[in-house]
Amino acid sequence: MPDQPHPADLSPPIGVSYVMPVLNDASHVRDAVESILAQEYDGPVEVLIALGPSIDGTTELVEALASRDARVHVLENEVGSTPAGLNIGIRAAVHPVVVRVDSHSMLPVDYTRIAVETLVRTGADNVGGIMDARGETPFERAVALAYTTPVGLGGSAFHVGGREGAVETVYLGVFRRSALERVGLFDETIKRGQDWELNRRLRQTGGTVWFTPELAVTYRPRSSLERLARQMFSTGLWRGELARRFPAANGLRYFVPPAMVVGVVLGLVLGVIGVVQAAMGQAPWLLVGFAVPLVYLLFVIAATFAYARGRGAATAGWFVLVLPCIHVAWGTGFVLGYLSLTSNIAEHTGR
């Protein structure tokens, strides 16, 4: 068992290395980098952008940002995946604290200061807060609402908030670099959900993952139903893969969407068979199968009234579609991942 982490491991002035994997994200990366450079933090900092092979102008944009500020460094990420980019950045980092940043996220100005103070105060290996999803269009606002309600993504503290304390995982994360090195960095075979798996190893080796609601990172949701479905399918696929790899480490909440998908599909099949029974003059008792999708439909309508009321007609209208999109895409992906029914899971990154 490695030595327990201790607050004294970090002594001021504490240097911070921001690590951000980027691939084809010209729409958001500038705001993400500017939110880093605007941090009100007194220690030395560096910004390490692990740039994947992009074709949308991201490369030129990132290089321009680096040319204007000596703290910004661009690192080549030939593989292009998130865990590969994170590891490239961590290996290049020179400071004892590593702040993971997503190109879809924007840090509040006091984020680093609060996170480092919390690392020192608690002795944790990793500190994180709330994924504060905020949309600009009615569709994005509906997605953000689904992210931040228990009916959308399951009610984890980093989605809906909660009390400060030790948790299973957090959004993004501010790490002791020594803790990352202790567990061997991110697993590059896991394209999504790698943060959960890394936090599992941190906890297994005696470390603490700490949640504090004082940290809230603004997150920009996907901008279309098709992009959201792809993201959720990929996330569910990898969640199913992780549930299969580490069966003892998964809570029941992960199995609710796939159970819903299976139940609705079976209900529809049985209901259709009931229709055939009726057409053949038989007792159509299998029509009862339609009760399952009907109950789910009523659940979506009730959730819309409960959470989207007062948010505007357009946002509420999208919420009726967004919620099933998240559940069905995530749940279907989970089933395929859990049963190993995809021939090349590594291709599914959700980008």
N, C-alpha and C positions, 0 to 999 in steps of 0.2 A: 504494500500500500504506500503510495507516494505521500510526502509530507503534506499536511493540511495547509491550505493557503492562509495567509495571515495579513491583516491590514498593513503591517510594517513592511511588507514586500514592496510597497509603492511609497516612494518618498518624494516630496515636492522639490523643484518643479517637475511635475510628471509629464513626460512627453507623450503625445498621442499620434498614432498613425491611422488615418482614415483609409479604409479599403473598399473600393466600389467596382464590382464587375459591370461592364457595359457592353451591350450588343444591340445594334439597330434600335437606338432609343433617342433619336435626335430631338424628339418632341419634349423630353423631360430632363435630359441630362444636365442642361445648363442650370436649371433651377436647383437641381440636387447639389451640384458643385458650388453654386453661389451660397446655398444655405450652409455649407461646410465652412466656406471662407468667411462667413459672417458670424461665426461662433464667438461668443464673448468668453474666451478662455485664455488664461495667462501663460500656460505652458507651451513648449515648442511643439509644432505640429507639422505633419506632411500629409499630402493627399495623393494616394496611389490608385490610379485608375487602370484596371486590368481590361484592356480593350480587345474585344473579340472582332473577328473579321466582319465588319459592317458594310452595308451597301446603301445606306439611306442618308449619308452625310454626317453620321456620328463621328467618324474618324477625323474629319476636318474640323468639326466643332470642338472636339476634345483637345486636339492639338493646338487650336487657337487659344483655348482656355489655359493650357499649360504654358504657352508662350507669353502670356500676360501676367502670370504669377509663379514665382520660383518655388512656391510650396507644392505646386501641382506637378506630378510626374506620371507619364503614360507608360504602361508596361504592356508588352504584347501577350495576348492570350490566344494562341493559335487554336486551341481546342474550342474556345468560345463558350463553354459551359460555365454556370455560376460557381460550382465548387472549385473548378480549375482556376478561375479568376481569383477567387478568394484566397486560395493557397498561394498563388503567384504573389499576390499583394502581401500576405502575411510573411512569406519568406523574405521579401524585400524590405519589410518594415524595420525601422531602427529604434522605435520607441517601445516602452514596456506595456502600453495600452493600445489595443486595436479596436477601432470603432467600425463596425460593419455598416455600410450605407448602401441602399438600393437606389438605382437611378430613377425609380418612380417615387422616391420619398424626399421630403424636405424637413430638415431638422430645425426645431425652434432654437433661438439664439443661445439659450441656457442649457441646451441638451448635454453637451460634453461636460460642462462644469458639474451639473447635478449627477451625471452618470459616474464620473471619476470620484466625486465625493462619496457616492453610495458604495462604489467598489472598496474604497478605503475604510468606510464605516462598518461595512458588513463582512469584509473579507471574502466576498463572493468571487467566483471565477468569471461569472458573466452576469451583467445587469441589463435589463431591458424594460420597456414600457408598453404603451398602447399604440397599436396601428390605427391611427386616426384617419380613416378613409373619408375623403371629401371630394365630391364631384362638382363639375362645372355645368354640365348639361343635365336635363331631366333624367336621361338614362343613367349617367354616371352617379347622380344623386341617389337613384334607386339602388344601384349596386352598392354604394357606400352605406346606405341604410341597411341593406341585407348583411353586409359585413359586420356591422356594429350592433346587431340584434341577435338574441339567442336562437331565433328561428332560422338564421342564415347560415353562419359558419360554426355553430355549436356552442357559443357562449364562453370560449376561453377568455381568461383575464385580459390577454393582450388585444382582444377584439372588443370586449364590452366593459373593461375596467374591473377593479377589485381592490382588495386590501394589499398593502405592501407585504412581501414575504417570499419564502422559497417556493418555487414552482417547477413544473416539468420542463417548460420551454418558454421563451419570450420572443418578441418580434425583433428582428435584426440582432442586436446585442453589442455590448461594450465589454471586451474581454481583457483579462490579463494575458499577454502574449505567452508567458511561461505556461499558463494552463493549456493554451492551444497546442503548444509544443509537447506538453506532457501526454496528450491523448492522440497525437499524430495528425493534427489539423483536420480538415474536412475530408470526408470520404468521397472521392471523385467519381465513384461508380454510382452514386446517388444524385441524380440530376435535380430533383425537387424533394423538399423535406429534409435536406441535409443539415439544416439547423437543428431540427428535432433530434436527429440521430447523433449529432455532435454533443448536444446538451445531455443526451442519455449517457454518453461516455464520460462527460465531465462529472455527472452525479455518481456514476459507478466507481469512479476513481477518487471519491471523497470530496469532490467540489460541490459548490452551491450555485444554483441558477436563481437569480433574485429578480423579482418583479417589483417595480415601483410605479404607481400611477402618475407620479410627477413627470415622467418622461412620456411625451405624446408626439409621435412622428406623423406628420401629414403624409398621406398616401393617396396617389391618384389612381382610381380604378380603371379597368379596361373601358374602351370607348364605344364598343359595339357588342351586340349579343353574340356574334360569331367569335369574337376575340375572348369574350368572357367564357363561352362554352369550351373553347380550346384550353384556356387556362385551368378551368375547373376539372375538365377531363384529365388533363395531365397531372394536376395536383392529386386528384382521387386515385389515379393509376399508381402513382408513387406511394401514396398513403397505404394502398392495398399491399404493395410490395413490401413496405416497411412492417406492416402488420403481420405479414407472412414470415418475414425474417426474424422479427422480435415479438413473438406472440404474447409474452408475459408483460410487455411494456405498453400495452395499448388499452385505453379506457373504452367503456361501452359506447361513448358518444360517437366514436369513429364508425361504428357499425349501424348507426341509425339510418343514414342516407342509403347505403346499399340495401338494407332490409326493406326500406320504402320502395326502392326501384324494383326489387324482386317481387314484393307484394303487389305492386300496381300492375306489373307485367303479367303475373299469374292471374290476377283478378280479371284483367282484360281478356286473357286467353279463355278462362273459364266462362266469362260472360258471353263471348262470341260462340262458344260451344253451346251455351244455353239458348242463344238465338237459333242455332241450327236445330236444337232439340224441339223448340217451339214450331219451327217450319216443318218438321217431320211429324208433328202431331204428338210428340212425347211430352212428358212433364218437364218444363224448362227450369228445373231446380238450380241448374248451374248459373242462371242469371244472377244469382246472389253474388257471384264474383265481381259484378260491376260495383258492388258496395265499397270495395277497397279503393279504386280510383275516385269514387264519389266522395269518400271520407277525406282523401288527400286534397281534392279540389276545395272542399269546405274548409279544410285547414288553411290553404293558401288564401282564401277569401277572408277568413277570420284574422289571419296574420296581417293582411293588407289593411283591414280596418283598425287593427290594434296599433300598428307601427307607422303606416303611411298616411293615416288621416291627418289632415292639416298641412301636409307637405306639398300640396298642389296636385291638380288632377293629372298632369302629365307624369309626374314622379310616381304617383300611386298607380297609374296605368302601367307604367314600365315595371313596377314592383311585382305586379301580378305575373309578369313573364320572367322577370329576373330570378325570383325565388325558385320556381320549378327548374329553370335553366341550371342554377347552382346545384340543386339537389340531384337532378337527373344526371347531369354531366359528371359530377363528383362521384355519385353513387355507382354509375356505370363503370367509370374508370376504376373505382375501388374493387369492384367484383372482378374485372379483368386482371388487375394487378395482383390481387390476392390469390386468384386461381392460376396465375402465370399463363394467361391466355393471349398475351401479346408476344410476338416473335422477337421484337427488338425494342424493349422498354427504354433503352438508352436514348432512342431518338426523340422521346417525348419529354421536352423541356418546358413546354407551356409558353414558349415565347411566340 
